[in-house]
Every structure is written in C-alpha cells, then in structure tokens.
C-alpha cells in the first residue's frame, strides 16, 4: 500500500509540505502536488493516482467545481480538505463525488488514518478487478454477479450495470452497494453500514452513509425519491430488497 500514488491539491505551500512530511514518515513515496484545480485536472490526465486529497478553496475553480471533472478521469478516492465545517458543505462534497471530508485545522494522524482506510479499500478492489482502466475480463475467473433484475453488480469486474448499461460508480459507492447485495433483505443501521464498509468506527458520520445511500439510489432506482430496491425502514435503517421480496410487500 505504501507504493500508492497520491495527489495533493492545495494552494497553500505550508499545507502541502505538512501533508508530504507526514505521508513520507508513514512510508509513502509517490506523492505529487498541484496548486490549482486546472493543475489537478492536468495531472490526472497524464498520471493514474490511487488517492487524491483535494482542497475546497482553490484559486480559480474550487475543489467542488473540479471534482466532477476529476471523476471523469479516475475512480480513485477523493478526500476533500476544507475549513468549512457545516453539514451542507460536507453533503455538497459527497454529492459531487468526494469519498471523505476532512476539516481544517486537521490532525495529521487522523489524515493518515483516513488515507490508509480509503487506500486499503480501493487497492483491494483494484487488486481483484485489474487496474482501474482495465475493462477486460479474465474468463478463467469465476465472477460473483448479483442480479436484482433492473441492475446487476459484478464483483469480479467491479461493475454496476443498470438495464444493460455500465454505470460509473465511485469506489465507496460501489463497496456499499456490493455489501448490501451480499446481504439482501437484511436490515442495517447506519452505524452498522459505516463500520462494515468504512471500517473506522471513530469517524462515523450519519451524513456520510445517507449521502452514499442517495448516490446508490440515483444509479439503481427509476425514481430515487421513491425507492423500491434500497429502502429505508423509518427509525431502524436500510435494506436492499430482492425482486421476489418486493412482490410480496
């Protein structure tokens, strides 16, 4: 995991140097940096990164504005870094494609812990599916495909297909959906989902789970505001309902 390639995007040199120092102490050596959104987009055009730390307040276009453009080039985890601490700002970061949100001033140890957690899940996924840009499938490898009628989740290929079309899915959105596919019709609280998918109880945030649930619904539901697959049991949690179970409801 220490061979992971990381891009740090911030216009404050002191912040960049602090993050580089902390990451190098933890053994990470492949670290690039960018001081603006345009530089970040250019960097992602020529280099494949395993993780991006993206400041929200950048000269020119903000991190929030460029995140969708980065998402067109990579499915690597994106960790927003910002002095803005409101729930609205965090939800906005998740909505545009971020995987985590760290507020300034940050604890360097927490930053490293979150980076490690994100990298572990992302690299585990790419280890089983090939490189992020590898769309080829090894026919000798048996694939676990979870079929819910309207959509299928192919674990080996790391793909979500909706009505026959492959749908782009950021790493954590895919991991949460895959986890629920493996446990159909089972009710999970938000805390249980966070601990099972994110794996860091200390960082649990209800908003994080809720936003990722919404991002799944945007992909698999005909009407995300009126879900029939990924349903909420008020006051209890969420479950992914199989077709035969939906017919019996």
C-alpha positions in Angstrom: 0.0 0.0 0.0 2.9 2.4 0.5 3.5 2.2 -3.2 0.3 4.0 -3.8 0.4 7.2 -5.9 -1.1 10.2 -4.2 -2.0 13.6 -5.5 -2.2 16.6 -3.0 -4.1 19.6 -4.3 -3.8 22.8 -2.2 -2.7 26.4 -2.9 -1.0 26.7 0.5 2.6 25.5 0.3 2.7 25.0 4.0 -0.2 22.6 3.9 1.3 20.7 1.0 4.6 20.4 2.8 2.9 19.3 6.1 1.0 16.5 4.3 4.1 15.4 2.4 6.1 15.2 5.6 3.5 13.2 7.4 2.9 10.8 4.5 6.7 10.3 3.9 7.1 9.4 7.6 4.4 6.8 7.0 6.4 5.3 4.1 4.6 6.9 1.1 7.0 7.9 -1.6 4.9 8.5 -4.7 3.4 11.9 -3.9 2.6 14.7 -6.4 1.1 18.1 -5.7 -0.9 20.7 -7.5 -1.7 24.3 -6.6 -4.9 24.8 -8.6 -7.8 22.9 -10.0 -6.5 23.2 -13.5 -3.2 21.7 -12.5 -5.0 18.8 -10.7 -7.0 18.1 -13.9 -3.9 18.1 -16.0 -2.1 15.9 -13.5 -4.9 13.3 -13.6 -4.8 13.4 -17.4 -1.3 12.1 -17.5 -0.9 10.1 -14.3 -3.1 7.4 -12.6 -3.5 8.2 -9.0 -4.7 5.9 -6.2 -5.9 8.7 -4.0 -6.5 12.5 -4.2 -6.6 15.0 -1.3 -8.5 18.0 -2.7 -8.7 21.4 -1.0 -12.1 23.1 -1.4 -10.9 26.7 -1.6 -8.6 26.9 -4.6 -7.7 29.9 -6.9 -10.0 29.9 -9.9 -12.3 27.0 -9.8 -12.9 25.5 -6.4 -12.4 21.8 -5.4 -16.2 21.3 -5.5 -16.3 22.6 -9.1 -13.5 20.5 -10.4 -14.4 17.3 -8.6 -16.8 16.1 -11.4 -14.1 16.7 -14.0 -11.7 14.6 -11.9 -14.3 11.9 -11.6 -14.4 11.6 -15.4 -10.7 10.6 -15.3 -10.5 8.5 -12.1 -12.4 6.4 -9.6 -9.7 6.8 -7.0 -10.9 8.1 -3.6 -11.1 11.8 -3.3 -10.7 13.3 0.2 -11.9 16.9 0.5 -9.9 19.2 2.7 -11.6 22.4 3.9 -12.1 25.0 6.7 -15.8 24.9 6.0 -17.4 22.7 8.7 -21.2 22.9 8.0 -23.2 19.8 7.2 -24.3 21.5 3.9 -20.6 21.9 2.8 -19.9 18.2 3.7 -23.0 17.0 1.9 -22.1 19.0 -1.1 -18.6 17.5 -1.2 -20.1 14.0 -1.1 -22.7 14.8 -3.7 -20.2 15.9 -6.3 -18.1 12.7 -6.0 -16.0 13.0 -2.8 -15.4 10.0 -0.6 -14.4 11.7 2.6 -14.3 15.2 4.1 -11.6 16.5 6.5 -11.9 19.9 8.2 -9.0 22.3 8.8 -7.1 22.5 11.0 -6.7 18.8 10.8 -4.9 16.3 13.0 -2.1 14.8 10.8 -2.6 11.4 12.4 -6.3 11.4 11.5 -5.4 12.4 8.0 -3.1 9.5 7.6 -5.7 7.1 9.2 -8.3 8.2 6.7 -5.9 7.9 3.8 -4.9 4.4 4.8 -8.5 3.4 5.2 -9.5 4.7 1.8 -6.5 3.3 0.1 -7.0 -0.2 1.6 -10.5 -0.5 0.2 -9.6 1.0 -3.2 -6.5 -1.1 -3.7 -8.3 -4.3 -2.5 -10.9 -3.6 -5.2 -8.4 -2.9 -8.0 -6.4 -6.0 -7.0 -9.4 -8.2 -7.8 -10.5 -6.3 -10.9 -7.2 -5.3 -12.5 -6.1 -1.7 -13.0 -8.8 1.0 -12.8 -8.7 1.4 -16.6 -8.7 -2.3 -17.3 -12.1 -3.3 -18.6 -11.1 -6.7 -19.8 -12.4 -9.8 -18.0 -10.5 -13.0 -17.3 -12.7 -15.8 -18.5 -10.9 -18.2 -16.2 -12.0 -16.3 -13.1 -15.4 -17.1 -11.8 -17.4 -13.9 -11.2 -19.9 -13.2 -8.5 -22.7 -11.3 -10.2 -25.6 -10.1 -8.0 -28.7 -9.8 -10.2 -31.6 -7.7 -9.0 -33.5 -7.6 -12.3 -33.1 -3.9 -13.2 -29.5 -3.9 -12.2 -26.5 -6.3 -11.7 -23.4 -5.9 -9.6 -20.4 -7.7 -11.0 -17.9 -8.1 -8.1 -15.0 -9.5 -10.2 -15.3 -6.8 -12.8 -16.1 -4.1 -10.3 -19.0 -3.0 -12.5 -22.6 -1.8 -11.9 -24.9 -2.4 -14.9 -28.3 -0.9 -15.0 -30.7 -2.1 -17.7 -27.7 -3.4 -19.6 -25.6 -0.3 -19.4 -22.4 0.1 -17.4 -22.8 2.9 -14.9 -19.8 4.7 -13.4 -19.6 4.1 -9.7 -17.0 5.7 -7.3 -15.2 3.2 -5.1 -17.1 3.7 -1.8 -20.5 3.8 -3.5 -19.7 0.5 -5.2 -18.4 -1.0 -2.0 -21.5 0.0 -0.1 -23.8 -1.4 -2.8 -21.8 -4.6 -3.1 -22.0 -5.1 0.7 -25.8 -4.8 0.6 -26.0 -7.0 -2.4 -24.3 -9.7 -0.4 -26.9 -9.3 2.4 -30.2 -8.9 0.6 -33.3 -8.2 2.6 -31.3 -7.7 5.7 -31.8 -4.5 7.7 -28.7 -2.5 8.7 -28.4 0.6 10.9 -26.3 3.5 9.6 -23.7 2.7 12.2 -23.5 -1.0 11.1 -23.1 0.1 7.4 -20.4 2.5 8.3 -18.4 0.0 10.4 -18.8 -2.7 7.7 -17.9 -0.6 4.7 -15.8 2.3 6.0 -14.3 0.2 8.8 -13.5 3.2 11.1 -15.9 3.5 13.9 -14.2 6.6 15.3 -15.0 8.6 12.2 -18.7 7.5 11.9 -20.9 10.2 10.5 -24.6 9.6 9.7 -24.5 12.1 6.8 -21.8 10.1 5.1 -23.9 7.0 5.0 -27.0 8.9 3.9 -25.3 10.6 1.1 -23.8 7.4 -0.3 -27.3 5.7 0.0 -28.6 8.6 -2.1 -25.8 8.2 -4.6 -26.7 4.5 -5.0 -30.4 5.3 -5.4 -29.5 7.8 -8.2 -27.9 4.9 -10.1 -30.2 1.9 -9.5 -33.7 3.4 -8.9 -36.1 4.6 -11.6 -37.3 7.2 -9.1 -34.6 7.9 -6.4 -37.1 9.8 -4.3 -39.4 6.8 -4.3 -37.1 3.8 -4.0 -38.2 0.2 -4.4 -34.8 -1.5 -4.2 -32.8 0.3 -1.5 -35.5 1.1 1.1 -35.5 2.9 4.4 -37.2 1.4 7.5 -38.0 4.5 9.5 -36.1 4.8 12.7 -34.3 1.5 12.0 -32.1 1.6 8.9 -31.8 0.4 5.3 -32.1 -2.8 3.4 -31.7 -3.9 -0.3 -34.8 -5.7 -1.3 -34.8 -8.6 -3.9 -37.4 -8.7 -6.6 -39.3 -11.7 -5.1 -39.5 -9.9 -1.7 -40.7 -6.7 -3.4 -43.6 -8.6 -5.0 -44.7 -9.9 -1.6 -44.7 -6.4 0.1 
